[in-house]
Amino acid sequence: MNLFQGILLFLSAGIAGAINSIAGGGSFIAFPALIFTGIPPINSNAICSVALFPGSLASIGGYRLELVEERKILPLMILTSIIGGIAGSIIMLRTPPNTFMELVPYLLLAANLLFIFGGKITTILRNRKNSTESNHVIHMYQIVILQLFISFYGGFFGAGMGIMMLAALSLMGMDNIHKMNAFKVILGSCINGIAALIFISAGVILWLQTSVMIIGAILGGFLGAYYARRYDPAKVRIIVIFIGSAMTLYFFAKVYLLKP
């Protein structure tokens, strides 16, 4: 890793950490940055999980007050997230590198579309939600299944995971964006954290690049969560959508048009 690559990875992780704490979608920046520096896709995906994990932890501090009122459901959601994260990360490690690289543009496309239409999906789900006491148990069962799927996806790839969680939290009846972001951050930290442990134990982490990105992600994650209420989420979303669309087109071209 040369100086230019180190600066690129540091800045991309910092921006990714800040974006994740505000609107989600930080992987659209961190993952391609690693690919651009010549790191294979499996390693890049694993490094993203490890590098952005401390940034997520830093963001929890900025949202700690929003978590106080939801202590009953939080442990169940955390357990579900850990189980799904384990399964997704193990499947990712067992996927052949060439196959994973061919999946990348489709995963980015799905994540980008989800990011673009996530608000509308959340609104539709909220309007259909039946919050009566008679179906509370069934309702919670559905939420757990949905979170299990989201955490599996997060362990496997992760981009767009935050938008999926916001939709699921909307089904729970949450309508406070700061509380929803708090849940998103802590559950995402659980998924990334358990995936990080698995990736580290598998020996796919390049520690020099990862260390640089960890520092950037911590700084970006903390500052992003602290100043989140001062930002215009709509403007951040536009930037993320532009970056996500550009990265999706690039990886489709890389896989199908720029093959050696």
C-alpha positions in Angstrom: 0.0 0.0 0.0 1.5 3.3 -1.1 0.8 6.8 0.4 -1.9 7.6 -2.2 -3.8 4.4 -1.5 -3.5 4.9 2.3 -5.0 8.4 2.0 -7.8 7.1 -0.3 -8.7 4.3 2.1 -8.6 6.6 5.1 -10.9 9.2 3.5 -13.3 6.6 2.1 -13.7 5.0 5.5 -14.2 8.3 7.2 -16.9 9.3 4.7 -18.4 5.9 4.8 -18.6 6.0 8.7 -20.2 9.4 8.6 -22.7 8.4 5.9 -23.7 5.2 7.7 -24.5 7.1 10.9 -26.7 9.6 8.9 -28.3 7.9 6.0 -26.7 4.5 5.4 -24.9 3.5 2.2 -21.3 3.9 3.3 -20.3 0.6 1.7 -20.8 2.2 -1.7 -17.7 4.2 -1.0 -15.5 1.9 1.2 -15.9 -1.3 -0.9 -15.0 0.2 -4.3 -12.1 2.1 -2.7 -10.6 -1.2 -1.7 -11.2 -2.7 -5.1 -9.5 0.3 -6.8 -6.4 -0.3 -4.7 -6.1 -3.8 -6.0 -7.5 -5.8 -3.2 -9.5 -8.9 -4.2 -13.3 -8.7 -3.8 -13.6 -11.3 -1.0 -10.9 -9.6 1.0 -12.4 -6.2 0.3 -15.8 -7.2 1.5 -14.3 -8.7 4.7 -12.2 -5.6 5.3 -15.2 -3.4 5.0 -17.0 -5.3 7.8 -13.9 -5.1 10.1 -13.0 -1.5 9.3 -16.5 0.0 9.5 -17.4 -1.9 12.7 -15.5 0.5 15.1 -17.2 3.4 13.3 -20.6 1.8 14.1 -19.6 1.4 17.7 -18.6 5.1 17.8 -22.0 6.0 16.4 -23.8 4.2 19.2 -22.5 6.8 21.7 -24.2 9.5 19.7 -27.6 7.7 19.8 -27.4 6.2 23.4 -30.4 8.2 24.6 -32.7 6.9 21.9 -32.0 3.3 23.0 -33.1 3.7 26.6 -36.8 3.3 25.9 -36.6 0.1 23.8 -34.8 -2.3 26.1 -37.4 -5.1 25.9 -37.2 -5.8 22.2 -33.5 -5.0 21.7 -32.0 -8.2 23.1 -34.1 -10.4 20.8 -33.2 -8.3 17.8 -29.5 -8.4 18.8 -29.6 -12.2 19.1 -31.3 -12.6 15.7 -28.8 -10.2 14.1 -25.8 -12.3 15.4 -27.2 -15.6 14.2 -27.9 -14.2 10.7 -24.5 -12.4 10.5 -22.7 -15.7 11.3 -24.6 -17.6 8.6 -24.1 -14.9 5.9 -20.4 -14.4 6.6 -19.7 -18.2 6.5 -21.5 -18.5 3.2 -19.5 -15.5 1.8 -16.2 -17.1 2.7 -17.2 -20.3 1.0 -18.2 -18.5 -2.2 -15.6 -18.8 -5.0 -13.9 -15.4 -5.6 -14.9 -15.3 -9.3 -18.5 -16.1 -8.5 -18.5 -13.4 -5.8 -17.1 -10.8 -8.2 -19.8 -11.7 -10.7 -22.4 -11.2 -7.9 -21.0 -7.8 -6.9 -22.7 -5.6 -9.6 -26.1 -7.3 -8.9 -25.7 -6.9 -5.1 -24.8 -3.2 -5.6 -27.8 -2.7 -8.0 -30.2 -4.3 -5.5 -28.7 -2.2 -2.6 -28.9 1.0 -4.7 -32.5 0.4 -5.7 -33.4 -0.4 -2.1 -31.7 2.8 -1.0 -33.6 4.9 -3.6 -37.0 3.4 -2.9 -36.4 2.5 0.7 -38.5 5.5 2.0 -41.5 4.5 -0.1 -41.2 0.8 0.9 -41.1 1.9 4.6 -44.2 4.0 4.1 -46.1 1.2 2.4 -45.2 -1.3 5.1 -46.1 1.1 7.9 -49.5 1.7 6.3 -50.2 -2.0 6.1 -49.1 -2.7 9.6 -51.8 -3.9 12.0 -50.7 -3.0 15.5 -53.6 -4.5 17.5 -52.7 -6.6 20.6 -54.4 -9.7 19.1 -51.7 -10.2 16.5 -48.7 -8.9 18.5 -47.0 -12.3 18.8 -47.4 -13.0 15.1 -46.2 -9.5 14.3 -43.0 -10.0 16.4 -42.4 -13.4 14.8 -42.5 -11.8 11.4 -40.1 -9.0 12.5 -37.6 -11.6 13.8 -37.7 -13.6 10.5 -37.2 -10.4 8.5 -34.3 -9.3 10.7 -32.8 -12.8 10.3 -32.8 -12.3 6.5 -31.4 -8.8 6.8 -28.6 -9.9 9.0 -27.8 -12.9 6.7 -27.5 -10.4 3.8 -25.4 -8.1 6.0 -23.0 -10.9 6.8 -22.7 -11.8 3.2 -22.3 -8.3 1.7 -23.9 -5.5 3.7 -24.5 -2.6 1.3 -28.1 -1.4 1.7 -28.5 -3.3 4.9 -29.3 -0.2 6.9 -32.2 0.6 4.6 -33.6 -2.9 5.0 -33.5 -2.4 8.8 -35.3 0.9 8.7 -38.1 -0.8 6.8 -38.3 -3.6 9.4 -38.2 -1.1 12.3 -41.1 0.8 10.6 -43.1 -2.5 10.8 -42.5 -2.4 14.6 -44.3 0.9 14.7 -41.3 3.2 15.1 -41.7 6.6 13.4 -38.9 8.6 15.1 -36.0 8.6 12.7 -33.4 9.1 15.4 -34.7 6.1 17.3 -34.8 4.1 14.1 -31.2 5.1 13.3 -30.2 4.1 16.8 -31.5 0.6 16.3 -30.0 0.5 12.8 -26.6 1.4 14.2 -26.6 -1.1 17.1 -28.0 -4.0 15.1 -25.6 -3.2 12.2 -22.8 -3.2 14.7 -23.8 -6.7 15.9 -23.9 -8.0 12.4 -20.6 -6.4 11.3 -19.0 -7.4 14.6 -19.7 -11.1 14.4 -18.9 -11.1 10.7 -15.6 -9.4 11.5 -14.7 -12.1 14.1 -15.3 -14.8 11.5 -13.3 -13.0 8.8 -10.4 -12.4 11.1 -10.4 -16.0 12.2 -10.4 -17.0 8.5 -7.3 -15.0 7.8 -8.7 -12.9 5.0 -8.0 -9.5 6.6 -5.1 -7.3 5.3 -4.3 -5.5 8.5 -2.3 -2.5 7.2 -5.2 -1.3 5.0 -7.7 -2.3 7.6 -6.0 -0.3 10.4 -6.0 2.9 8.2 -9.7 2.4 7.5 -10.6 1.8 11.1 -9.1 5.1 12.2 -11.0 6.9 9.4 -14.3 5.0 10.2 -14.1 5.8 13.9 -13.6 9.5 13.3 -16.3 9.7 10.6 -18.8 7.5 12.6 -18.6 9.6 15.8 -18.7 12.9 14.1 -21.5 11.8 11.8 -23.7 10.6 14.6 -22.9 13.7 16.8 -23.8 16.2 14.0 -26.5 14.1 12.4 -29.4 16.3 13.4 -27.7 19.3 11.7 -27.5 17.6 8.4 -30.1 17.5 5.7 -30.7 13.7 5.1 -32.2 14.4 1.7 -29.0 16.0 0.4 -26.9 13.1 1.8 -29.2 10.6 0.1 -28.7 12.3 -3.2 -25.0 12.0 -2.9 -25.1 8.4 -1.9 -27.5 7.5 -4.7 -25.2 9.2 -7.2 -22.2 7.3 -5.9 -24.1 4.0 -5.6 -25.3 4.3 -9.2 -21.8 5.2 -10.5 -20.3 2.2 -8.7 -23.0 -0.2 -9.9 -22.4 0.8 -13.5 -18.6 0.6 -13.0 -18.8 -3.0 -11.7 -21.2 -4.1 -14.4 -18.7 -2.7 -16.9 -15.8 -4.3 -15.1 -17.4 -7.8 -15.0 -18.9 -7.9 -18.4 -17.1 -5.3 -20.6 -13.6 -5.0 -19.2 -12.8 -8.7 -18.8 -9.2 -9.5 -19.9 
